[in-house]
Amino acid sequence: MATRDIYETDFDEDVRTEPSANQCPECDGWVTTNAVETICEECGLVIDEQRIDHGPEWRGFDEDERERTGAPLTAARHDRGLSTEIGRGTDANGNELSGQKRRRLARMRREQTRGRFQSKAERNLAHGLSEVRRISSALELSETLRDQACQLFRSAQNEDLLQGRSIEAMAAASVYGACRCNGRPRTLDDITESARVEQSRVTNAYTTLNTELGLPAQPVTPSAFVPQLASELDVSDQIRQRARQLAEASESTGATTGVRPSGFAAACLYKAGREDGRWLTQSDIAEVANVSVVTVRTHRDTLDELAV
């Protein structure tokens, strides 16, 4: 058999045929994919090219497990984390630089800082995202929640919701909106305490976000606040579980409608502590929940009437 016949009847390991569901959008022809591009065998249309994996390539070269590539793309920075950072004092090998090279790096760093932002919108975006990162760090939120808050701030800027509003207020509202969408037990007081703006402005900014973007915010229930308050009060697992049962039973009866979730959760912990023999004071629980003693006492009376 001739060599030409072998190559015509054999197959190329680097080429694979796409299923019939992925037909050519132009002529419904046969689509094949190689290591570089996806093309149609009938009309030659290039459907996809430069198939690159943009994720990080983790590979350890020594005991420190260094990365072969840089950090992955992130929504927490205005340039997605692709900016260049110019070092100071030492080179890549840790050697000290001469005075002439340090002065040259200082000039390069100054020019790089000046050209970092292409417009005022990018400057505002960088400032807002830095505020989101600061608030998320103060509240000890996860990276996933922080990235969602950053993406929410980006959406607010794209929809021109920053005009006439404080960037700090919109950043705090983005963090609160991300917490609400994920069911995290965070109140406006917690957000405002870490923010650099008044609570009324954060409330107005969150109302705008919720109205214009249609956030899938979930209602915050008292049972969601029980673990956080129980951890701060350092109570036992029995009290924690009993307080959660009280909160869930009250939610099923509708007694928690229109009340502050943290205050009702504090009353559940107070009642559970009394049943377990640990006399938690109303003032301590009210201080942790950031409510008044009267609120805790009122919700305790409600729990007594429900007899759950």
C-alpha positions in Angstrom: 0.0 0.0 0.0 1.3 3.4 -0.9 2.2 6.0 1.7 -0.4 8.3 0.4 -3.1 5.7 0.9 -2.1 5.2 4.5 -2.4 8.9 5.3 -5.7 9.2 3.5 -7.3 6.2 5.4 -5.6 6.9 8.8 -6.6 9.7 11.2 -4.8 12.6 12.8 -4.6 12.4 16.6 -4.6 16.1 16.8 -7.9 16.5 14.9 -11.2 15.4 16.4 -14.7 15.6 14.9 -17.4 17.6 16.7 -20.8 15.9 17.2 -23.6 16.7 14.8 -25.1 19.1 17.5 -22.2 21.5 16.8 -22.7 21.9 13.1 -21.5 24.9 11.1 -23.7 27.9 11.6 -23.4 28.9 7.9 -23.8 25.7 5.9 -24.6 23.0 8.6 -21.4 21.3 7.4 -19.0 18.9 9.2 -17.0 20.7 11.9 -13.5 19.5 13.0 -11.3 20.8 15.8 -7.5 20.7 16.0 -5.1 22.2 18.5 -5.4 25.7 17.0 -8.8 26.3 15.6 -12.3 24.9 14.9 -13.2 24.9 11.2 -15.9 23.7 8.8 -14.9 21.1 6.3 -17.5 22.2 3.8 -17.2 26.0 3.6 -13.9 26.6 5.5 -15.5 28.9 8.1 -13.2 29.4 11.1 -15.6 29.0 14.1 -13.1 29.2 16.9 -9.4 29.9 17.1 -6.6 30.3 19.6 -8.0 27.9 22.1 -6.1 29.0 25.2 -6.6 27.9 28.8 -6.6 31.2 30.7 -6.5 29.5 34.1 -3.3 29.3 36.2 -0.9 26.4 35.5 0.1 25.1 39.0 3.5 23.5 38.9 5.9 23.1 41.7 9.6 23.6 41.0 10.9 23.4 44.6 9.8 23.1 48.1 8.1 26.4 48.1 5.7 25.2 45.3 6.2 28.3 43.1 3.7 29.1 40.3 4.8 28.8 36.8 2.4 31.5 35.8 0.8 34.5 37.5 -2.3 34.8 39.5 -5.6 34.0 37.8 -7.9 36.8 36.6 -10.0 38.4 39.3 -12.9 40.8 39.4 -11.6 42.4 42.5 -9.3 44.8 40.5 -10.1 47.2 37.8 -7.7 45.6 35.3 -8.7 42.0 36.2 -5.3 41.6 37.9 -3.2 42.1 34.7 -1.3 45.2 35.9 2.4 45.3 36.1 4.1 45.9 39.5 7.6 47.4 39.5 9.7 46.4 42.4 12.0 48.4 44.7 15.6 48.0 45.7 16.3 44.4 44.5 16.1 42.5 41.2 14.4 39.2 40.6 17.3 37.3 42.2 17.3 39.4 45.3 20.4 41.3 44.5 20.8 44.9 45.5 20.4 47.4 42.7 22.8 50.3 42.1 21.7 53.9 42.6 21.4 54.5 38.9 19.1 51.5 38.4 17.0 52.5 41.4 16.5 56.0 40.0 15.6 54.5 36.6 13.0 52.2 38.3 11.6 55.1 40.2 11.0 57.0 36.9 9.4 53.9 35.4 7.2 53.4 38.4 6.0 57.0 38.2 5.2 56.7 34.5 3.5 53.4 35.1 1.3 54.9 37.9 0.4 57.8 35.6 -0.6 55.5 32.8 -2.4 53.0 34.9 -5.9 54.5 34.3 -7.1 55.3 30.9 -10.1 57.4 32.0 -11.8 58.8 35.1 -14.2 55.9 35.0 -11.4 53.4 35.5 -10.0 55.5 38.3 -13.5 55.5 40.0 -13.7 51.8 39.4 -10.4 51.1 41.0 -11.3 53.3 44.0 -14.7 51.5 44.4 -13.2 48.0 44.1 -10.5 48.8 46.7 -13.3 50.0 49.1 -15.2 46.7 48.4 -12.0 44.7 49.2 -11.4 46.7 52.4 -15.0 46.2 53.7 -14.9 42.5 52.8 -11.7 42.1 54.6 -13.0 43.9 57.7 -16.1 41.6 57.7 -13.9 38.5 57.1 -16.0 37.5 54.0 -14.9 34.8 51.7 -13.1 35.5 48.4 -16.1 34.2 46.4 -18.4 36.7 48.2 -15.9 39.5 47.7 -15.7 38.8 44.0 -19.5 38.8 43.7 -19.6 42.2 45.5 -16.9 43.5 43.1 -18.9 42.3 40.1 -22.0 43.9 41.5 -20.1 47.2 41.8 -19.0 46.8 38.1 -22.6 46.3 37.1 -23.6 49.4 39.0 -21.0 51.5 37.1 -22.0 50.0 33.8 -25.6 51.0 34.4 -24.6 54.6 35.3 -25.8 54.2 38.9 -22.8 56.0 40.4 -23.8 59.4 39.1 -24.8 61.6 41.9 -24.0 59.0 44.5 -21.0 58.3 46.7 -18.6 55.7 45.6 -18.1 54.5 49.2 -21.8 54.2 49.7 -22.2 52.1 46.5 -19.3 49.9 47.4 -20.8 49.2 50.9 -24.2 48.6 49.2 -22.5 46.1 46.8 -21.1 44.2 49.8 -24.5 44.2 51.5 -26.2 43.1 48.3 -23.8 40.2 47.9 -24.4 39.1 51.4 -28.2 39.3 51.0 -28.1 37.3 47.7 -26.1 34.5 49.4 -28.2 34.5 52.6 -25.3 35.6 54.8 -26.4 37.0 58.2 -25.0 40.6 57.8 -27.0 43.6 58.8 -26.7 47.2 57.6 -25.2 48.1 60.9 -22.3 45.6 60.4 -21.7 47.0 56.9 -21.9 50.7 58.0 -19.5 50.0 60.9 -16.8 49.0 58.4 -17.7 51.6 55.8 -16.7 55.2 55.6 -20.2 56.6 55.0 -23.5 57.1 56.8 -26.0 54.3 57.0 -28.7 56.3 55.3 -26.6 56.7 52.2 -25.8 53.0 52.2 -29.5 52.3 52.4 -30.3 54.6 49.5 -27.5 53.0 47.4 -28.7 49.5 48.1 -32.3 50.4 47.3 -31.1 51.7 43.9 -29.1 48.5 43.3 -32.0 46.3 44.2 -34.5 48.3 42.0 -32.3 48.9 38.9 -30.5 45.5 38.8 -33.2 43.3 40.3 -31.1 41.5 42.8 -32.2 38.0 43.8 -32.0 39.0 47.5 -33.2 36.4 49.9 -35.0 37.4 53.1 -32.8 37.2 56.2 -34.3 34.9 58.9 -33.5 34.8 62.6 -32.2 31.2 62.3 -29.4 32.5 60.1 -28.2 34.8 62.9 -28.1 32.1 65.6 -24.7 30.5 64.7 -23.0 33.9 64.6 -24.4 35.1 67.9 -23.8 31.8 69.6 -20.2 31.9 68.5 -19.7 35.4 70.0 -21.4 34.4 73.2 -19.4 31.1 73.4 -22.4 28.9 74.3 -22.6 25.1 74.0 -23.8 23.2 71.0 -27.0 22.2 72.9 -28.0 25.8 73.4 -27.1 26.6 69.8 -29.2 23.7 68.4 -32.1 24.6 70.7 -32.1 28.2 69.8 -32.1 27.3 66.1 -35.1 25.0 66.7 -36.9 27.9 68.4 -36.1 30.2 65.5 -37.2 27.8 62.8 -40.4 26.9 64.7 -41.2 30.6 65.1 -40.6 31.3 61.4 -43.0 28.5 60.4 -45.8 30.2 62.4 -45.1 33.7 60.9 -44.1 35.3 64.2 -40.9 36.6 62.8 -42.5 38.6 60.1 -41.6 42.3 60.3 -39.2 41.9 63.2 -35.4 42.4 63.3 -33.8 39.0 62.7 -30.8 39.5 64.9 -33.1 40.6 67.8 -35.3 37.6 67.5 -32.3 35.3 67.3 -30.9 36.9 70.5 -34.2 36.1 72.2 -34.0 32.5 71.1 -30.5 32.2 72.5 -31.7 33.7 75.8 -34.6 31.3 76.1 -32.4 28.3 75.1 -29.8 29.3 77.7 -32.4 29.5 80.5 -33.7 26.1 79.5 -30.2 24.6 79.6 -29.4 26.2 83.0 -27.0 28.8 81.7 -28.4 32.2 82.7 -27.3 34.5 79.9 -28.1 38.1 80.8 -30.3 40.1 78.5 -27.8 43.0 78.4 -25.0 40.8 77.2 -27.1 39.2 74.5 -28.5 42.6 73.4 -25.0 44.0 73.1 -23.8 41.2 70.9 -26.9 41.4 68.7 -26.7 45.2 68.6 -30.3 45.6 69.8 -31.9 47.0 73.0 -32.8 44.9 76.1 -36.4 45.8 75.6 -36.3 44.1 72.1 -34.9 40.9 73.6 -37.5 40.9 76.4 -40.4 41.5 73.9 -39.3 38.6 71.6 -38.8 36.4 74.6 -42.4 37.0 75.6 -43.5 36.1 72.1 -41.6 32.8 72.4 -43.3 32.1 75.7 -46.7 32.6 74.1 -45.9 30.3 71.2 -44.8 27.6 73.6 -42.4 26.1 71.0 
